[in-house]
């Protein structure tokens, strides 16, 4: 305790913990071991220096914990193999077409003999199709197929792979129907399960019950997708996650009651009594434990306990030392929290509250507290909006006025009513009365949020806009929150920032640039070709008007080739690539296979000038046929359909009907062949231009395409393979990879590199970038030959 007070140990501890995390995650392989040995040798010569020893141990513990978590993934040799898992269900979400569950693995073994073990596997996320009903806490034996944590990597989209990692999930997969799942033990009784069962039995189903479970018990899995969409759009998600608001309310309420009791019991000494603060801390701990001690609740508990310590005035540190100490303790207990946005949102909010209230007197009277609440919310809103923009890329314009009403409603009325109902659960009629009033307030709040979102809907910002918008919002918060500034200066800065926000324009490449982006959509294909031109230049604009094509306001044109897959769960990756309302001059669906046409239904949220597909292919929407010889121009880029031929296509397979598209900008060409096979490739040889700058490998790199003659004739400089990681087809084929390597082509794969973007500009060398940059790619033959294939 004295060491903390004397040296301010909180900041060094927090910095040491974050340094240990950085050392483990980004240092070259083997450096952490060198660090451990070197540190022990140095510290052995400093036996009297306790602080360096403590900081060294903190760095080592955090780094070792992260290294162990990285080693808990599914071994590569077990991908797609049948495994038998035994474990306890941590989370269960029923729903069509599959239930989702998290399993704490207690035993793992391969079904097939002579395969390596999987004892390091800790937690997995599974899908259960047509399986038995399960419950949290039950123990099951399941036969599964797994793969390591993976996800799509596209510009400006949610990184599912990173989310799996920071949630501590070492694999994802699905439960096999045979042999059937076997329940080994029922769920043991716990206060939370008993409380949820009591709630289900004594409160009618509906929004009130869902919100009551989330607000008071931390059971946010009870909320449905519509609830979350409304909360995100209104900027009120923090209200239903058991966090500092809820834990702090419990601690404050109990403290108020206990201090009142102390004042009644010991009138002369009640201000010096410590036990009310202790009881408040115990109550907050019990509530956080009842809510499941999920990361937000655990983080809130640590901050609340340290806050009680600071507020009690007994040998307590200052607010900033307490802030650093809380950060250090959270990172020490859960190093993965450093990669969770919630940690930084929480600590940023608390730091800002400390800053804007430091040195100010305590509010007096009801009016003073109301004005303080309004001031706090108005100063907090722009800074938190900036943080949310950086973390999630979304902006809720109405969040500030909405929270001015929603925060007091939830904190002063709804949460106390919900908790009072639990306190009166021994008398169901009284508890029911509290919860009925809670449900009425919930319905009123939900209706109000819906109306507010209709007036000020959620904005999903493009990647280029996020940093400048966040900086302007943060600058606005600082202009009005920092003490000592003149009002005139605050106004001038606010006007300047507002003018910057209003003048933001999307960066537009020079005219004639062609951008080709092969999106990462798993085992499927979705390719976006964008041209940049001034509207109305030459006769190009008139041609577009005659064809009725969708054009963007700045004259840019977009062609979408294929729409990606649609999975068994109904998920379409295309739905997550852009916000609704995009404009495409043409959408070409190469053929009707699900991995190419699966996302057609997601086009309903966008404007499409012309939809094209091979004659006779059923893609779900009416489309014009793509036929050899079709030509059009966008921004100096010539597009031409090379296949299929006119007339009946019944003699061709679905793959060989694929629309083949050639896009040419000057002497640079991009060729996309869909799933066309070698027979079609041979028929294309006479019409191919000399040298292809970018080739999208046919049929995801399958051996049925990319024949020797075709590879030699196209002589592609850049080859991009659109395939899913660990796909069951073995794409790309080893012989195809070797063929392109011998040709001297640079190889890219969406399975490894994520989305791959190629910029073709007049008079400049092509620029190729990938969303992921694997460490093993750097320095491998000039970043070219780094594509895995299966034997």
N, C-alpha and C positions, 0 to 999 in steps of 0.2 A: 504494500500500500504506500509506504513512504517513498519507495523507489519511483512509483508512478507519479506521486506528487512532486518529487524533487526534480526529476529529469523529463517529465512528460513522455513517458515510455510509449504512449499510444501511437504517436506518429512514427517513430522508428519501427515499432512492431508491424504496423500496417505496411510501411514501405518494404520491410524485409519479407513479409508474406507475399506481396505482389512481385518482388524481385525473384523469389523462389519459384513462383508460378511462371514468370517469363523465362527463367533459366531452363525450366523443365520443358516448356513448350517450343521454344524457338532456338535454343542453343544446339550446336551440332551434336550428332550422336556421340556419346561417350564423354562429353564435357561434364555432365553432371557427376559422373563417377570421379573424374579428376577433381571437381570441386569438393566432393566429400573428403577425399584423402588429403588434399591441400589444406582445407579448413581445419581438419583435426590436427595436422602438424603445426599450423600457426597457433591455434588456440592452446595447444599443449605448452607453448612457451609463454602464455599469458594466464597463468592459473588464478590470478587475483582479479582479472577483469570479467565481471559477471555479465555486464551488458553485451559485449561482443559475443559471449557464449550463448546468451538468450537469443540474440538476433540470428546467429548462425543456425541454432537449432530450429528456429521458426522457418527460415529459408529452406532448410533441408527437409523438414516435415511436409511443408506445402509442396515442394518439388517432388518428393518421393510419392506423395499421395496422387499427384497428377500423373506421374509416370505409371503408377499401378493402374489407374483408371484407363490409361491408353492401352495397357496390355490386357484389358478385360474384354476385348472384342472377340468375335468369333474367329477362330483360325481359318485361314484361307482354304485349307484342304477340306474343310467341312461344308463349304458352300454348296447348297442344293442337296446335301446328303440327309437321310432321315436320322433324326436324333430323338432320343427319349429324354424328356425333361421332367423333373419333379420339383415342385415349388409352390410358393404361396402367392395368391393373387393380391396384388397391391391396388389395382384399379380395374374396373370393369365397366364398359360402356356398351350396352346393348343397342342394336339398331340394324336396319337393313342396309346393304345386303349381308353385312358381317358385323359381329360384335368385336370390340377392341379391348384388349386387356394388357396389363403389365404384369409380368411374373418375376418374382424374386427367386432365382434359380438356386435350388438346394442340392440338386444332383443332375448331372448331364453325362450321357454316354451315347456314342454312335450305335445305330442298329446293326450296321455291317461290321464284321470283325476286321481287325488289323488297321483300323483307322485311328488316327491320333485322338487323344481325349480332349474334352472341352471343360475341364474342371475350373478354368479361370473365368468362365462366363458367369456374370453376376445378375444382370437384369436384362430382360428382353421385352419387346413389344410384339404382340401377336394378333392376327386376325382369325376369327373363328366363323366359318361358314356352315350354317345349318347345324350348329353344335348345341350341346345342352346349356341350360341356363346356369350361370355361375354367379358367385357372390364374392365380394372382397373378404379376404381372410381365409378362404377355403384353400385346402391343399389338393393339388391335382397331379396326375401323371398324364403327360401329353406326348404324342408323337408329332414332331414338327419338322419343317424344312426352313432353314434360316439362311440369311446372308448378312454380312457385316453392315454397319450403319452406312447408308447411302441416301442420296437425294439429288434432285435436279439442281443445277447451278446455272442460272440465267441472270442477266443484268437486272438489278433492281427488284428481284423477287425474293421470297422467303427461302432461307437456307435450311432445309429440312435436315440435312446431314449434320450441320452444326447444332441444331436443336437436339437431335438424338444424342449427340456426344455430351452436351452440357447437362442433359437429363440423366446421364449415367447409363444409357441403354447400349448394350454391347452387340445387339443383333435385332433384326426384324424378320418376320416371316409369318407363316400361317400354320394352323393345326390340321393335321391329316385326319380324314374321316375314319381310316382304318389303320391300326386298331383303334377302337373308340376311346375317347377320353375317359379317364377313371378318376373319380373323386376319392381321395385318400383320407381326408378329414374335413369335417365341417368347420366353419369359422368359429373361433373362440369368442366368447362374449367380451365386449369392450364398451365403455361408456358411450362412445360415439355411435356404434352400431345400435345400441339400445335406444339412444336418443332418436336416431333416424327411423327406427322401427316404430317408436312411440309417435313420432310426427306423422308417419304414413297412416297410422291407425286412428289418429285423433284430428287430422286436418285434411280437408278435401283437396284433391289433386288440382293443380293449376299453378298460375304464376306466383300466387302468394306462397305456396308450399315450396316451390323451387327457390324463390328468393330468400325465404326464411332459412332453408337448409344452407344456402350459400353464405348468407350474412352472419349467421350465428354459429354454424358448425363447420364452416370452411368446406362444405360439400359442393364446390362449384361445378362438379361434374353433373349435378342435377340440372343445371341450366342448359337449355337447348341452343341450337345454332342461331335461332332468331334473337334470343336474349343477348348472346354475345355480339351479334351484328349491331344491335341497337346500342349496347354499351360502348362498343368501339366507335360508332358513328357519333355518339354524343360526348365522348371523352370522359366517361364515368366508370370505366372498367375498375378503377381502383376502389370504388365503393363496395363492390361485392367480393373482392378478394380479402380474406382475413389477413389484415396487414396492420400497420401502425395505427390506423384509425380505430379499428375494432379492439385490438389489444390495449391501446391507450385509453379507450373509453372504459373498458373494464377496470383497468388500474385506477383511473381517475375516480370512477364511481365508488369503488371500494375504499379508496383513500379518503374520499369525502365523508363516507359513512364512519370509518374508523376514527378519523380525527374528531368527528362530532361525538363519538362515544368516549374518546379520550378526554374531550373538553368537559363532558358531563361527569366522568369518573374522577378526574384529577384536574379541577378547575385552575389551580395555580401552576401546574407543571405540564399542561397538555402540549404546549408548543415545543417542548424539549423531548417529547415521547418519540421513540424510534419505531416502536412496534406497529403503528399504523402504516408506515412505509413498508415494513417487512410483510405485513398481511396483504397489502396491495400488490407487492411483487409476487407473493405466493398465488394470489388470485389470478394475476395475469399469466403466470406460468401454467396454472391449471387450465385456463381457457385455451391457451395456445396448444397445450397437449390434447385437449378435447377436440380441437379443430384439426388435429392430425400432424401438427408440426411440419407442415409443408414449408418449402423455402421462404415464401413471403411471411408466414406466421412465425417461423423460427427467427428470421431476420428482425421482425417487429418485436419479438420477445426480448432479444438482446438489446435492442435500442431502447425499449421501454424500461428494462431493468437498470440500465446505465442512466437513463433519464431520471428515474426515481432516485438513484444514488446522488445525481447532481442536484436535484431539487431539494433533497432532504437537508443539505447543508452540513452534513457531518463528514469532515475531512474529504469532501468530494472535489474532483477536478473541475476546471472550468469547462464551458460547453464545447470548446474546440478540442481540448484534450479528450473529452468524453466521446466526441465524434470520431476521432482517430482510433480510440480504443475499441469502440463498437465495430468499426470497419475491420480492425485487426482480428477481433474475435470471430466475426462472421466468416472471414476468409480462412482463418485457421480451422474452423469447424467444417467448412464446406468450400474447398478451393475452387470447385467448378462454378460457384456463384459469381466469380469474376467475369464469366462470359454470359451471365444472365442480365439482360437489360434492367430487370426489376431491381437489382442491387444498386445500380447507378442512379436509377430514377428515385429510389427511396433516399439514398444518401445525399443526392443533389438537392432534393426537396428540403431535407432537414438542414443542410448547410445554408441554404438560402434563407430559411426561416430564422436561423441563428443570426445571420448577417443583417437582415432587415429589422430584427427586433433588438439587436444588441444595443444597449445604452438607452433604450426607450423605457419609459415608466409603464407600470402595469395599468391596463385599462380600468376605469372605475364606472360602476353603474351599468345598467342594461344598455343604454345608448353607447357608452364607450366600448363595450364588448361587441356590439353590432357593427360599429364603425371599424373596429380592429379586425373583425372577421372579413368585412368587405375589402379593406385595404390588403389584408394578407392574401385573399383569393385573387384579387386583381394583379398583385405583384407576382404571385406564384404561377398564374396561368400562362403568361408568355414564355417563361423559362421552361416549364414542364412541356409546353407545346413544342418548343425547340428540341428538347430531348427526345420526345416521341417521334418527331420528324426524322431525326438522325437514326433512331433505333428501329423504327417500323415504316418510315416513309409515308405516314399518313398524318393528316391535319384535320382536326375537328374544329371548324370555325366558331361554333357556338359553345365551345367547352367552358369559357370563362363565365358567361351569364348563366349557363345551365348549372354549373357547379355552385354558383352563389346561392341557388335555391336547393339543389340536390344535396349538397354536403350537410347543411343544417337539418334538412328533413331526415336524412338517413342517420346522422349522428345523434341528433337531439330527440327524435321521435321513434324512428323505425327500429334501430338497434336496441335502445332501451326497452321498447315494447316487446321485441322478440326475446330478449334475455329475461324480462320479467315473466313472460309466459313460461319459460323453462323453470324459473324459480318457483312458479305456482303449478308446476306439473303434477304435484301431489293432489291438486284439486282440478281435474280436467275441465270443469265448466269455466273456472276463472282463467285457466291457461287458454281455453278456446276463445274467450272474449278478447283477451289480449291479441291473439293471433288473427282473429277476424278483423280487428281494427288495423293490425299490421297489413293484412291482405288488401284492405281498402286503400291504405296509403300506397301500397305497392302498385295497385292498379292505377291510381291517380298519377303516380310518378311515371309509370310506363307510358301512359297516354300523353303526359307532358313531354317526355323525351321523344316520343314518336312525332309529335307536332313540331318540336324544335328541330329535329333532324330533317323534317320535310322542308323547313324554311332554310336551314343551313346544313346541307348534306355533307357527309364525309368527303374529304378531298384526298385522293391517292396521288402523291406528287411524283413526277418523273425523276429519274436519278439525277439529272443535271440541275434540278431545282432545289433539291433537299438541303444541300450545304448552305447556299446563300439565304434561303428562307430561314433556316435554323439560326444562322448568325444574326440576321435582322431581328428575329424574335428575342434572342438572348440579349442583343444590344438594347432593345426596348425595355426589357426587364431590368438591366443594369442601370439604364438612364434614370429610371424612377425608383429603383430600390437602393442604390448606393447612397449612403448618407453624405451630407455636406455639399451637395450640388445645388446651384441656383435653379429656381423654377424655370427661368427663361432658357437656361442651357438644356434642361430636360425637354422642353417643348421643341427647341430647335433640333436636337438630336432625334426626337421622335418623328418630326416632319421629314428629316433627311432619310431616315430608315424607311419610312412609308413610301417615299419617292423611289427608293431603290427597289422595294418590293413590287411597286407598280410598273417599273421599267424593265423587269427581268424578261429576257427573251431567250428562247431555246437556241443553242449553238447550231448553226446550219452550215454544213460543209460547202465548199465552192461548187459552182455549177459543173455538171458533168461527172461528179463523183458517184460511184456505185458502191453501196455497202451491202455485203452479203453476210447474213448471220444465220448459222445453223444452230437452232435452239436445242438445248438439252431436254428432250422429252422422253428419255428412256428408250425402250425398244420400239422406235417409231421414227417419224421424220416430220419436221416443221421448219421450213426455210423462208426467211424474210429477205426480200431484195428491195432496197430503197434507193431511189434516184433523187437527185437534188437539182432543181431547175427553176428558173423564173417563169411564172405563169404567163402564158400568152406569147412566149418567144417563138418565132417562126410560125409554122402551121401546126405545131404539136398541140397547142391549146385547142385549136379548132377541131382537130381530130378527136381529142378527148371529149369535147362537147358533143360531137356527132355520135360517139359511142356511148354517151351517158355514163362515163366512168366516174367513180368517187374520187374527188381530189381534195387534198388538204389545203387549208387557206393560204399557205405560203408557197404553193406550187409544187410541193414534194409529192412523189407518187410511191406507192407501196404495192408490191406484188408478194402474195403469200403462196408458196408452193407446199402443199400438204398441210394438214391440220393436226398431226400428231395422233397418238393412240387414245382410245377410251378403254379404261381398265375394267375388270370385273366388278369393282366397287362402284362404277359409274363415274369415277374421277377422270376429268379431261385436263391434261397439263396445259392445253391452250387457254383454258379459262383463267389461269394464273399468270400468263405472260404479260398482259397489259390490262389496264383498267377499261371498263366499258366505254364505247363511243369512238373507237378507232375507225379510220377510213382506209379501205383497201381498194385500189383501182381494179385489181383482179385477184381472185383466189383460184388457184389451179390445184385440183385434187388428182394426183397421179393415177390412182385407181381405187377401187372400193374396199380394199383390205382395211381391217380395223386399225392397224398401226399407222395408216396414212390418212384415212377418212374418219377416224374415231372422234375427232374434235369438231366435226362439221356443225353439230348442234350448238356449240359455243359461239358460232358466228352470228347468232341471233342478237348478241349484244353489240355488234359492230355494223358499220355501213360497208356494203360490198357492191362495187360497181358491176362486176361481171364474175359469175361463178362458172368454172369450166371443169369438165371431167370427160374421160373417154366415153364414147357412145356405148350404151348398154350396161354401164356400171351404175349400180344403185348406191348412192352416197347419202341418202336421206333428204336431200333438197333437189329441186329442179335445177339443172345445169345445162349450159350450152356445150356441145361436143368440142373437144380439142382435136384438131385435124392438122396433119402435116401441111406446111405452107402458110399458116397463120402468122402474121407479123404485126407489130406495133412498136411505137417508140415512146420512151419516157426520158426527158431530160438528157438527150444525147446518147441514150443507151438503147440499142436495138434488140428487141426480143423476137425470137422465132421458134415456132413449134416444129420439131424435126420428126415426131412420131406421135400417134399412130396414123396409118393411112386412112384415106376416106373409104366409105363403104362399110360392109359388114365386118365385124371383128370377132365373130363367133368361133372362128378357127384358132384364135389366139387365146392363150391362158390369161387370167386376170393380171398376172405380173407383166406379161408381154404386151398388154394393152397400155401400159404406163405412158402418160404424156411425157415426152422428152423435151426439155426446154433449154434453149441456148440464149444466153444474154451476152451481148458484145458491146464493149465500150472501146472504140478505136481498135488497137491490135490486141486487146486483152479480152478473153472470153471466159465465161462461166458455163459449165455444162452440168445439167441435172437429169439423170436418167431414170429416176424412180426405182422400180424393181425389175426393169427390163433385163432379160437374160442375154446370153451370148449370141443367140441367133439374131436378135434385134440389133445388138451391137455391131455385128458384121454388116447388116444392111445399112447402118448409119455411116460406115467408114467413108463412102464417097462424098458425103456432104459435110464432113467435119472440117473446121478450119485448121490451119497449121498451128499446133501448139495451144494447149488449153491452160490458162492461168490457174483456174480453180475447177476441180472436178469433185462432185459429191459422189462418193463411191456407190455404185449400183447395189441395190438389195442389201444395204447395211454391211457391205464387205463380204457377202456370201460368195462361195466358189461358183455359184451359178451365173455370176456376172463378173465383169472386169477380166475378160479373157486376154490372152497374151497379145493378140493382134490389136485389140482395142486399146490396151494400155500403151503399146508402142506407138500407135497412131495418134492418140491424144497427147502423149508425153506431158502429163500434167505436172505443174510445178508445186501446187498445193493440193493435197487429197484430204478430204474431210469425210470421216466415217461416222454416220449417225447410228448409234447402237446403244443398247442398254447395258449397264454394268452387270456382269455375271449372268448374261442372258442364256437361256437354255438352248439356243441354236448354235452357240459357239462363234458368233460373229464378233470380230472379223475372222475369216478363215486364214490359217497360217500361210497357205500358198498364195493368197491374194496379197497379204502383207509383204511377203518376200518379193512378189512380182513388182510391186510399186517401189520397193527399196532398190531393187536392181535397176529400175528405171531412173532412180535419182530423185524421186518425188519426196516432198516433205509430207509427213503423215500426221494427222490429227484425229482424235476420237472424242466424241461427246461423252463417252462413258468415263474417260479419264480427265479430259480437259474441260468438261462442261461446255457451255455455249462457245462456239468458235466464230469470230468475226473477221472478215476480210474487207479492207478498204482499198478500192481501186480508184486512183485519182489520175487525171491527165498529167503526163510527164513525170510521174513519180513511181517509185517501186511500191509494189503492194505491201500493205501493212497487215499482219496477222496477229490477233490477240485472242487469248483464251480466258474464260472466267476463272478457271482454276489454273494454278501454276505448280504442278507437282515438283517436289525438290529433285526427283530423279531425272526430270526433263532438262534441267539446266545443264548446259554444256554437252549434251548428247548430240554429236554431229550437227552443231549449229541449230539446236532446238528442232530438228526434223524427225529423225527416226526414233520415235518414243511411243509407239503403239504396241500394246500387248495383243497377242493372239493365242489361241488355244491349239494344241496339236491335234 
